[in-house]
Amino acid sequence: MMNRIYHQSSKRLFQNLLIVLFGAVIPSTILLAATPETSYKIIKVLPHNKELFTQGLEIKAGTLYESAGRYGHSTLNKINLSTGAISQQLKLDTTLFAEGLTHINNTLILLTWKAETALRLDTNDFKIMGSHSYTGEGWGICYDGTSLVTSNGSEQLTFRNPDNFRITSTLTIMLDDQPLPLINELECTQGLIYANIWGQDIIVIIDPSNGKVVSFIDLFALYDLTARNHNEVLNGIAYSPSDDAFWVTGKNWSQLYLIKLTSDVRTSP
């Protein structure tokens, strides 16, 4: 696990990432951030069940779905967006560690961490309808309208056929010409991929045409540092079309936040 780096400015992001990439602390005063920051405002806050070790968030037809991990505690949850309360829950087998979550039509697709299995579940009753096998770890997943996009904790995203989960292509994610590791939860929307980075206070915004990080959102301000341990990291992104905003939270956080981006995201030429 990475140690907490104190918050100085948006350049702290690049200091943290250099620690991940090179194992060294570089003073933020000398960092030149080539990647722009996207600003945001909080438009709604809801209570969040702190028992949920959040792995994935997904919006479908105005309903929020959430996957929560840990062996023996993994669940799939339906969240009431008026109250933040759990209205429906499925407890998974104790051998499974739930990870990222997405949906296609009326089917939820749930990754598992080390079981090399993706479950397909009915959005209404959470009945398991089938599964897909894959090699390696499962972290994050989203659907871009054509392909399922998955992460495994590395700097690569994998694009898969949504019918059979077979790999169609891979993409290396680059931040300022350096591979960006530890890509976690994903959200595909409006032709871009939004990604949590394990252990970081930020969401990166990726252009899937070339793998470049075109911007980032600094969410350090959402933390309650007095109630946080090294596992309670930012994780979970769900775009809400009706609000044109994103629901975000973290593992064992006590609140869900609806944030609206207040500056444009520009893709690379």
C-alpha positions as CSV (number, residue, x, y, z in Angstrom):
1,M,0.0,0.0,0.0
2,M,1.1,3.5,-0.7
3,N,1.6,6.0,2.1
4,R,-0.7,9.0,2.3
5,I,0.9,12.1,0.7
6,Y,-0.3,15.4,2.2
7,H,-2.4,17.7,0.1
8,Q,-0.6,20.7,-1.3
9,S,-2.1,21.4,-4.8
10,S,-3.2,19.7,-7.9
11,K,0.5,19.0,-8.6
12,R,0.3,16.5,-5.7
13,L,-1.3,14.1,-8.1
14,F,1.8,13.9,-10.2
15,Q,4.0,13.5,-7.1
16,N,1.9,10.6,-6.0
17,L,2.0,9.0,-9.5
18,L,5.8,9.4,-9.7
19,I,6.0,7.5,-6.4
20,V,4.0,4.7,-8.0
21,L,6.0,4.8,-11.3
22,F,9.5,5.3,-10.0
23,G,9.4,4.7,-6.2
24,A,10.7,8.1,-5.4
25,V,9.3,11.3,-3.9
26,I,9.9,14.4,-6.1
27,P,9.1,17.8,-4.6
28,S,5.8,19.1,-6.0
29,T,7.3,22.5,-6.5
30,I,9.4,21.3,-9.4
31,L,6.7,19.2,-11.1
32,L,5.3,20.6,-14.3
33,A,1.9,19.2,-14.9
34,A,1.2,18.8,-18.6
35,T,-2.2,17.2,-18.1
36,P,-5.0,19.7,-17.2
37,E,-7.3,19.4,-14.3
38,T,-11.1,19.3,-14.7
39,S,-13.0,21.2,-11.9
40,Y,-16.3,20.1,-10.4
41,K,-18.9,21.1,-7.9
42,I,-20.9,18.9,-5.4
43,I,-24.6,19.1,-6.2
44,K,-25.9,16.4,-3.9
45,V,-24.8,14.3,-0.9
46,L,-26.4,11.1,0.3
47,P,-25.5,8.8,3.2
48,H,-23.6,5.6,2.3
49,N,-23.5,2.3,4.1
50,K,-19.9,2.2,5.6
51,E,-20.1,-1.6,5.6
52,L,-19.8,-1.6,1.8
53,F,-16.2,-2.1,0.5
54,T,-17.2,-0.4,-2.8
55,Q,-15.8,-1.9,-6.0
56,G,-18.2,-0.6,-8.7
57,L,-21.1,1.8,-9.2
58,E,-23.5,1.7,-12.1
59,I,-26.6,3.7,-13.0
60,K,-29.5,2.1,-14.9
61,A,-32.8,3.8,-15.5
62,G,-32.3,6.1,-12.5
63,T,-31.3,3.3,-10.1
64,L,-27.9,3.0,-8.6
65,Y,-26.3,-0.5,-8.4
66,E,-23.2,-1.1,-6.3
67,S,-20.8,-4.0,-5.9
68,A,-18.9,-4.5,-2.7
69,G,-16.0,-6.7,-2.1
70,R,-14.0,-8.8,0.5
71,Y,-14.2,-12.5,0.9
72,G,-17.3,-13.5,3.0
73,H,-18.7,-10.1,2.7
74,S,-19.2,-9.5,-1.1
75,T,-22.6,-8.2,-2.1
76,L,-24.5,-6.7,-5.0
77,N,-26.8,-3.9,-3.9
78,K,-29.5,-1.7,-5.3
79,I,-29.4,1.8,-3.8
80,N,-32.3,4.2,-3.4
81,L,-31.1,7.5,-4.8
82,S,-33.6,9.4,-2.7
83,T,-32.3,8.1,0.6
84,G,-29.0,6.3,0.0
85,A,-30.5,3.2,1.6
86,I,-30.0,-0.4,0.3
87,S,-33.3,-1.5,-1.2
88,Q,-32.2,-4.9,-2.4
89,Q,-29.1,-7.0,-1.8
90,L,-27.5,-10.3,-3.0
91,K,-24.8,-11.9,-0.9
92,L,-22.3,-13.7,-3.0
93,D,-20.6,-17.1,-2.3
94,T,-17.8,-16.7,0.3
95,T,-15.3,-17.9,-2.3
96,L,-15.9,-14.8,-4.4
97,F,-14.5,-11.3,-4.0
98,A,-16.8,-9.0,-5.9
99,E,-15.1,-6.3,-8.1
100,G,-16.2,-4.0,-11.0
101,L,-19.8,-3.7,-12.2
102,T,-21.5,-2.7,-15.4
103,H,-24.7,-3.4,-17.3
104,I,-26.0,-4.2,-20.8
105,N,-29.7,-3.9,-21.3
106,N,-31.3,-5.8,-18.4
107,T,-28.1,-7.7,-17.5
108,L,-25.5,-6.7,-14.8
109,I,-22.0,-8.0,-15.4
110,L,-19.9,-8.4,-12.2
111,L,-16.2,-9.1,-12.1
112,T,-14.5,-11.1,-9.4
113,W,-11.0,-10.4,-8.2
114,K,-9.1,-13.8,-8.4
115,A,-11.8,-16.3,-9.4
116,E,-11.4,-15.5,-13.1
117,T,-15.2,-15.3,-13.4
118,A,-17.6,-12.6,-14.5
119,L,-21.2,-13.2,-13.4
120,R,-24.2,-12.2,-15.5
121,L,-27.2,-11.2,-13.3
122,D,-30.7,-10.0,-13.9
123,T,-31.1,-6.3,-13.0
124,N,-34.5,-6.9,-11.4
125,D,-34.1,-10.0,-9.2
126,F,-30.3,-10.4,-9.2
127,K,-30.7,-14.0,-10.4
128,I,-27.4,-15.3,-11.8
129,M,-28.1,-16.0,-15.5
130,G,-24.6,-17.2,-16.5
131,S,-20.9,-16.5,-16.3
132,H,-17.8,-15.8,-18.4
133,S,-14.2,-16.9,-17.8
134,Y,-11.1,-14.8,-18.2
135,T,-7.5,-15.1,-17.3
136,G,-5.9,-13.0,-14.5
137,E,-7.4,-10.6,-12.0
138,G,-10.6,-8.6,-12.4
139,W,-10.7,-5.0,-11.2
140,G,-12.9,-2.6,-13.1
141,I,-15.4,-2.9,-16.0
142,C,-17.6,-0.6,-18.2
143,Y,-19.5,-0.9,-21.4
144,D,-18.8,1.6,-24.2
145,G,-21.7,0.7,-26.4
146,T,-19.7,-1.8,-28.4
147,S,-17.2,-3.5,-26.1
148,L,-16.8,-4.4,-22.5
149,V,-13.7,-2.6,-21.2
150,T,-11.9,-4.2,-18.2
151,S,-9.0,-3.4,-16.0
152,N,-6.7,-5.7,-14.0
153,G,-4.6,-3.3,-11.8
154,S,-2.0,-2.8,-14.5
155,E,-1.6,0.1,-17.0
156,Q,-3.6,-1.8,-19.6
157,L,-7.3,-1.8,-20.4
158,T,-8.7,-4.9,-22.2
159,F,-11.6,-4.6,-24.7
160,R,-13.9,-7.6,-24.9
161,N,-16.7,-9.0,-27.0
162,P,-19.8,-8.5,-24.8
163,D,-21.4,-11.8,-26.0
164,N,-18.5,-14.1,-25.1
165,F,-16.0,-12.0,-23.2
166,R,-13.3,-12.8,-25.7
167,I,-10.5,-10.2,-26.0
168,T,-10.6,-8.0,-29.1
169,S,-7.9,-5.5,-28.3
170,T,-5.8,-4.0,-25.5
171,L,-4.8,-0.4,-24.8
172,T,-1.9,1.0,-22.7
173,I,-2.9,4.0,-20.7
174,M,-0.4,6.9,-20.7
175,L,0.0,9.9,-18.4
176,D,2.5,12.5,-19.7
177,D,4.1,9.8,-21.8
178,Q,4.5,7.4,-18.9
179,P,2.4,4.2,-18.5
180,L,-0.1,4.6,-15.7
181,P,-0.5,1.6,-13.4
182,L,-3.1,0.5,-10.8
183,I,-6.2,1.4,-13.0
184,N,-9.2,0.3,-11.1
185,E,-13.0,1.1,-11.3
186,L,-14.1,2.3,-14.8
187,E,-17.0,4.3,-16.3
188,C,-17.5,4.6,-20.0
189,T,-19.6,7.6,-21.1
190,Q,-19.7,10.2,-23.9
191,G,-16.8,8.6,-25.7
192,L,-14.4,8.8,-22.8
193,I,-13.3,6.4,-20.0
194,Y,-13.2,7.6,-16.4
195,A,-11.0,5.6,-14.1
196,N,-10.1,5.4,-10.4
197,I,-6.5,4.8,-9.7
198,W,-5.9,2.5,-6.7
199,G,-4.7,4.5,-3.7
200,Q,-5.0,7.9,-5.4
201,D,-7.4,10.8,-4.7
202,I,-8.2,11.3,-8.3
203,I,-10.2,10.2,-11.3
204,V,-8.4,10.2,-14.6
205,I,-10.2,10.8,-17.9
206,I,-8.9,8.7,-20.8
207,D,-9.2,9.1,-24.5
208,P,-9.9,5.5,-25.7
209,S,-8.7,6.3,-29.2
210,N,-5.0,6.6,-28.0
211,G,-4.9,5.7,-24.3
212,K,-3.8,9.1,-23.2
213,V,-5.0,10.7,-20.0
214,V,-6.5,14.0,-21.2
215,S,-7.5,15.4,-17.8
216,F,-8.0,14.4,-14.1
217,I,-10.4,15.3,-11.3
218,D,-8.9,15.9,-7.9
219,L,-11.3,14.6,-5.2
220,F,-9.1,14.9,-2.2
221,A,-11.5,17.4,-0.7
222,L,-14.2,14.7,-0.3
223,Y,-12.3,12.7,2.2
224,D,-12.9,12.7,5.9
225,L,-9.3,12.1,6.9
226,T,-10.1,11.5,10.6
227,A,-12.2,8.5,9.8
228,R,-10.0,7.0,7.1
229,N,-7.5,4.1,7.0
230,H,-5.3,2.9,4.2
231,N,-8.0,0.8,2.7
232,E,-10.8,3.4,2.6
233,V,-9.8,4.8,-0.8
234,L,-11.7,6.6,-3.5
235,N,-13.5,4.0,-5.6
236,G,-16.8,4.0,-7.6
237,I,-17.9,6.1,-10.6
238,A,-21.4,6.2,-12.1
239,Y,-22.6,8.7,-14.7
240,S,-26.2,9.9,-14.2
241,P,-27.6,11.0,-17.6
242,S,-30.6,12.7,-16.0
243,D,-28.2,14.9,-13.9
244,D,-25.3,15.1,-16.4
245,A,-23.2,14.4,-13.3
246,F,-21.3,11.5,-11.6
247,W,-22.0,9.6,-8.4
248,V,-18.7,8.9,-6.6
249,T,-17.8,7.3,-3.3
250,G,-15.1,5.2,-1.7
251,K,-14.5,1.9,0.1
252,N,-16.3,2.0,3.5
253,W,-17.1,5.7,3.0
254,S,-20.1,7.2,4.9
255,Q,-21.3,9.4,2.0
256,L,-22.1,9.3,-1.7
257,Y,-21.4,12.4,-3.7
258,L,-23.1,13.6,-6.9
259,I,-20.5,15.9,-8.7
260,K,-21.0,18.0,-11.8
261,L,-18.0,18.8,-14.0
262,T,-17.6,22.6,-14.3
263,S,-14.9,22.7,-17.0
264,D,-14.7,21.1,-20.4
265,V,-12.7,17.9,-21.0
266,R,-10.7,18.2,-24.2
267,T,-9.4,15.2,-26.0
268,S,-5.9,15.0,-27.5
269,P,-5.5,15.9,-31.2
